[in-house]
Amino acid sequence: MTHYMELLMANQPWNLILFMAIPVILAETLAITEFFILLKKSTSGGLRTANRIAGSIAGPYFLVVFIYLFITVVIPLTSGGEWRGIIDVVAVGFYLAGVIPYVAITLIELHVIGRNLTAERTMRLHAIFISIFLIVAHIAMIFGMLDPSLIGAGVDGASGAPMTHM
């Protein structure tokens, strides 16, 4: 199993909630409200408020997740040579890459980026970043569910010994 899936399965239900449910709920809230906002061409109202709140929370929340997992998972796995092959690296790497679009969405909400754009262009930029997040998150989920041994992982290439778990 990949480290991604192992992380989600460990410490039930907390890891699943913290590392999957909250980021996905924020992404779905952003995506759904974004569709209606763009269709209605509205710049205010309840949907826009929900969109702003989710967008303002997503970046800081996922930045904390990124830092925590980078320090407690990525660095130890890399320094210990414990990755379970390319499938494992892709799963974890794409999951962590979600920090980029999520932080960008928050920066849009804080008017750090896109402040000189029209409201419509800002929402389009917002939609592009949520789309990027959904793409990288789904790639992470797909690779995270794969068996790393499909591409020869499972033993340490240097010693031939079975690779250890988290």
N, C-alpha and C positions, 0 to 999 in steps of 0.2 A: 504494500500500500504506500502511497505517496505521503510525504510529511504533511502536505496540505490536508489530506483526508484524515490522517492520524490526529492532527491538531483539532479538527472539528469534532472528532469522536471522543477525544479525551475530555475529562472534567465535565461530563454531561450534567445539565444542559448548558452550562455557562459559556464554554468555548463556542458552541454553536450559536448562541444568542449574540455574544460579543463580536465574533469574527465573521458570522454569516448573516444572521437575521437582521441586525441593526443596519449594516451597510446595504443589504438588499432592500430593506423597507425604505430607507432613504432614497435609494436609486429608483425604486418603483414610484414613490411619491413624486420625485422630481420628474420622471418620465411621463406619468399620467397627467399631472397638472400642466406640464409643458405642452402636451398635445392640445389640451383644451384652451390654454392661453394662446397658443399660436393659431388655432382654428378660429377662436373668437376675436383675435387681435386685441385682447384686453391687457391693460397695463396696471390694473388695480382690481381689488375685490378679494374674496375669500380664497380662490384658487391661487392667485398671485401671492397672497400672504403665506399660504401653506408652502408654496414653491420657494419663497424667500427664506422661510424658517428652515426647511429641509436643506436648502443650498448653503445656508449659513452654518448649519451644524455639521454637514457632511465632511467638509475639508478638515476642520480641527479634529473631529472624531477619528477620521481615517489616518490623519497624520500621527496621532497618538498610537493607533494600532500599528502603523508602519514602523515607527521608532521602536516600539516594544518588540515586535516580531523580528526586526532587523537585528536588534541587540541579543535577544534570547534564542532566536532560531537560526537566522542566516549566518551570522558570524560564527557561532559554534559549529554548525554543519560544514561550513566552508573550511574553517581552520582544522577541523577534525577529519576532513575528507569523507564525510558521512552522507553525501548526496546519493540518492538512489537512481542515478542516471539522468539523462536529459529530460525525461518526462517529469520527474520530480522538480527539476530546476525550472522548467517552463511553468508548471502549476504554481509554484511559490512565487516565481518572478512576475508572472502576469497578475497574480493576486495583489502583490505589493505595488505593481505599476498603477493600480487604481488610485493611488495617492495623487498622481499628477492631475487627472481630470477633476477629481473631487476638490483639490485645493484650488484649481483654476475656477471652479464654480463659486467657491466661497470668495475668491478675489473679485469675481464679477459682482457678487452681491455687496461687497464692501467698496465697490467702485474703484478698485485699484487697477483693474484692467477693463478696457472697454468703456471707460467713462465718457469718451468723446463720441461714442456711437449713438445712433438713434435707439429708442426703446426696442424697436423691431429687430434691429441688427444685434443688439445686446442679447435678446431672447434667442436669436438664431445661434449665436456663439455659445450661449448656455446649452441649447439643444445639442450642439456638436459635442460639447464636453460630456454631457450625460450619455450620449451615444457611444463615445469612446470608452467611458467607464463600463457601460454594459457589455461592450465587446471584450475588453480585457478581463472582466469578471467572468464572462461565459467561457472564454478560453481557459482561464484558471480552473473553473469547475469541471470542464470536460477533461482536461489533462489530469486534474486532481483525482478523478474517478478511474483513470486508467491504471493498469498494473504496470509498475515501472519495469518489470522483467520483459515486457513486450519488445523493448529495445536493448536487451542484454544486461539490464541492471539486476542487482540482487547479490552480487559478490563484489568485493573490493578488488579492483583490477590489479593493485600492487601485490596483495598477499594471497588473493584467491579465497579469503575468508568471507563468510556471510557478513553483509553490512548490518550495522546495529540500528536500533530504532531510537526515536527521540526519548 
